[in-house]
Amino acid sequence: MYNIDLIKIANSADIPLQISGLYAESFPEEERRPWGDIRRRIDGGDPFFNFYVLQHKSENVGFVTIWNLPGNIYVEHFAINAERRGGGFGAEVIKRLTSEEGLRSIGLPVKPLLLEVELPEASEEASRRVGFYTRNGLTALEDVPYFQPPYVDGLPDVPMMLMVSERPEDPVSMARVLHTIVYNQ
């Protein structure tokens, strides 16, 4: 049915080496959770955190990290290998994460999707990314001021924008839950 498989990683030793490289090259330092923290969350069975390798015909084409938060499924990091971008894999993953059947197929409850994106004016790439998510059914909460807290002391807050599959009644409370659980703020 799906052209891409989301393989849940339950042991960090099972993460393919190319995926850790893709993570490091896809996100600037201030937008990356330390790799050791990801490994710790996987190996410790963090009840909120999920790490999936994206496969197409047994080829690793990307990854997605997902938090099962109260009220939302939050995509923290999502990347497709550069040579596979534009092939529809990213759109398929978003479609899956915004459908009841797709969420259940990977063991997640049915909830609206939430993610953070760089502000479209930050760069051409950021603008394209916002366009991608918009084309795939997400709505930007442009009226909700938002920033990503630093993952590591000494790094700056990052101005961001929230995008959702369904507008929440109280976006500020939703952002507060995100900061509390994901960023320990």
C-alpha positions as CSV (number, residue, x, y, z in Angstrom):
1,M,0.0,0.0,0.0
2,Y,2.8,2.4,0.9
3,N,5.8,3.0,-1.2
4,I,7.9,3.8,1.9
5,D,8.3,1.8,5.2
6,L,8.7,3.5,8.5
7,I,10.9,1.2,10.6
8,K,10.8,2.0,14.3
9,I,14.2,1.8,16.0
10,A,14.1,0.3,19.5
11,N,17.9,0.0,20.0
12,S,20.1,2.9,19.0
13,A,22.8,0.5,17.8
14,D,20.4,-0.4,14.9
15,I,20.5,3.1,13.5
16,P,22.3,2.9,10.1
17,L,25.5,5.0,10.1
18,Q,24.3,6.9,7.0
19,I,21.2,8.1,9.0
20,S,23.3,9.7,11.7
21,G,25.3,11.4,9.0
22,L,22.1,12.6,7.3
23,Y,21.0,14.0,10.7
24,A,24.2,16.0,11.2
25,E,24.2,17.4,7.6
26,S,20.5,18.2,7.5
27,F,20.2,20.5,10.5
28,P,22.4,23.3,11.9
29,E,23.8,22.7,15.3
30,E,21.3,25.0,17.1
31,E,18.4,22.9,15.6
32,R,19.9,19.5,16.5
33,R,19.3,17.5,19.6
34,P,22.6,16.0,20.7
35,W,23.0,12.6,19.1
36,G,23.8,11.1,22.5
37,D,20.5,12.3,23.8
38,I,18.7,10.6,20.9
39,R,20.5,7.4,21.6
40,R,19.6,7.6,25.3
41,R,15.9,8.2,24.6
42,I,15.7,5.3,22.2
43,D,17.6,2.9,24.5
44,G,15.8,4.1,27.6
45,G,12.4,3.6,26.1
46,D,11.3,7.2,26.4
47,P,7.5,6.9,26.3
48,F,7.1,10.1,24.2
49,F,10.0,9.7,21.7
50,N,10.0,7.6,18.5
51,F,12.7,7.2,15.9
52,Y,11.9,5.8,12.5
53,V,14.2,5.0,9.6
54,L,12.5,5.5,6.2
55,Q,13.0,2.7,3.7
56,H,12.1,2.3,0.1
57,K,12.6,-1.3,-1.2
58,S,15.1,-1.9,1.7
59,E,17.1,1.2,0.9
60,N,17.4,3.7,3.8
61,V,16.1,7.0,2.3
62,G,15.7,9.1,5.4
63,F,14.4,9.3,9.0
64,V,11.8,11.0,11.1
65,T,11.8,11.6,14.9
66,I,8.3,11.8,16.4
67,W,7.0,12.7,19.8
68,N,3.6,11.4,21.0
69,L,2.5,14.4,23.0
70,P,-0.7,15.1,24.7
71,G,-3.0,16.4,22.0
72,N,-0.5,16.1,19.1
73,I,2.0,14.0,17.2
74,Y,5.1,16.3,16.9
75,V,7.6,15.8,14.2
76,E,10.9,17.0,15.6
77,H,13.3,16.1,12.8
78,F,12.5,14.8,9.3
79,A,15.0,14.4,6.4
80,I,15.2,12.6,3.1
81,N,18.6,11.8,1.5
82,A,19.5,14.6,-0.9
83,E,19.6,12.2,-3.9
84,R,16.1,11.0,-3.1
85,R,14.4,14.4,-2.5
86,G,11.8,15.3,-5.0
87,G,10.7,11.7,-5.5
88,G,7.6,11.9,-3.4
89,F,8.9,10.2,-0.3
90,G,8.5,13.2,1.9
91,A,5.0,13.8,0.8
92,E,4.1,10.2,1.4
93,V,5.5,10.4,5.0
94,I,3.5,13.5,5.7
95,K,0.3,11.9,4.2
96,R,0.9,8.9,6.4
97,L,1.4,11.0,9.6
98,T,-1.8,13.0,8.9
99,S,-4.0,10.0,8.3
100,E,-5.7,7.8,10.8
101,E,-4.7,4.6,8.9
102,G,-1.1,5.8,8.5
103,L,-0.6,6.7,12.2
104,R,-2.1,3.3,13.3
105,S,0.1,1.5,10.8
106,I,3.2,2.7,12.8
107,G,1.7,2.2,16.2
108,L,0.8,5.8,17.0
109,P,-2.5,7.2,18.2
110,V,-4.6,9.3,15.9
111,K,-3.8,13.0,16.7
112,P,-3.2,16.2,14.7
113,L,0.3,16.6,13.4
114,L,2.5,19.5,14.6
115,L,6.0,20.6,13.5
116,E,8.3,23.5,13.7
117,V,9.9,25.2,10.6
118,E,12.3,27.9,10.1
119,L,10.7,31.2,9.2
120,P,10.2,31.4,5.4
121,E,12.2,34.6,5.2
122,A,15.2,33.0,6.8
123,S,16.3,31.4,3.5
124,E,15.2,30.2,0.2
125,E,15.4,26.6,1.5
126,A,13.2,27.5,4.5
127,S,10.6,29.1,2.1
128,R,10.6,26.0,0.0
129,R,10.2,23.8,3.1
130,V,7.1,25.9,4.2
131,G,5.7,25.5,0.7
132,F,6.2,21.7,0.8
133,Y,4.4,21.4,4.1
134,T,1.6,23.7,2.9
135,R,1.2,21.7,-0.3
136,N,0.9,18.6,1.9
137,G,-2.0,19.9,3.9
138,L,-0.3,21.7,6.9
139,T,-1.2,25.2,8.0
140,A,1.3,27.7,9.3
141,L,0.3,29.4,12.6
142,E,1.7,32.7,11.4
143,D,-0.2,34.6,14.1
144,V,1.5,32.6,16.9
145,P,5.0,33.9,17.9
146,Y,7.2,31.0,18.5
147,F,10.9,30.0,19.1
148,Q,12.7,26.8,19.5
149,P,14.5,26.7,22.8
150,P,18.2,25.7,22.8
151,Y,19.0,22.0,23.1
152,V,22.3,22.8,24.7
153,D,23.3,25.6,27.1
154,G,25.1,28.4,25.2
155,L,23.2,27.9,21.9
156,P,20.6,30.6,21.0
157,D,16.8,30.3,20.8
158,V,15.8,29.9,17.1
159,P,12.9,31.9,15.7
160,M,10.5,29.3,14.2
161,M,7.0,28.9,13.0
162,L,4.6,26.2,14.0
163,M,2.7,24.2,11.3
164,V,-0.3,22.0,12.0
165,S,-2.7,19.6,10.3
166,E,-5.5,21.0,12.5
167,R,-5.5,24.4,14.2
168,P,-5.7,23.9,18.0
169,E,-8.1,25.8,20.1
170,D,-5.2,27.1,22.2
171,P,-2.0,27.3,20.3
172,V,-0.1,28.9,23.2
173,S,-0.9,26.0,25.5
174,M,0.1,23.6,22.7
175,A,3.5,25.4,22.4
176,R,3.9,25.3,26.2
177,V,3.4,21.5,26.2
178,L,6.0,21.2,23.4
179,H,8.5,23.3,25.3
180,T,7.8,21.4,28.6
181,I,8.1,17.8,27.3
182,V,10.4,18.1,24.3
183,Y,12.8,20.8,25.5
184,N,12.5,20.4,29.3
185,Q,11.7,24.1,29.6
